[in-house]
Amino acid sequence: MSRIGKLPIKLPSGVTITVGDVVTVNGSKGALEVVMQPGINVAVEGDQVVVTRADDTAELRAKHGLVRSLLNNAIVGVSKGFEKKLEVNGVGFRLSGAGQQIEMSLGYSHPVKYTAPQGVTLATNKMEITVSGIDKQLVGQAAAEIRSLRKPEPYKGKGIRYIDEQILRKAGKAGKK
């Protein structure tokens, strides 16, 4: 049995689930849909959601934990939401804007504009970008796209990095004796 798949998901108050070919999760922050895999069953038992599989084939064993994780992410997203924080380091680097679009000065000859996908909001605070939304995959994808605009370099650490990310620093050029 899948260690992740067999765990029941606790439903927070205010979250409702509709089970069908597509599981719809409604909460205070919005609604998300999770497409069901054939052979994987979802049942709501009181204040818990239980994910089971029809048999022990390798394909269904692989999808069992996946579907449970997707449902859990949808439930957490519509009740609490997700956010990722990025930090911008570098002399002359600037941030401006909020909502769906931000403009960044990242040391290029032109300002870089980034427009977030639908369902993701951006906020800037000095040299910090906060990416938030209800869909975990969209929030992570938007944060990764922003980071890819100027990846942190290993010598001075300049660039855009996640707040909790450790940058491995390299020694510079060795001087002459």
Disulfide bonds with the S-S distance in Angstrom:
none
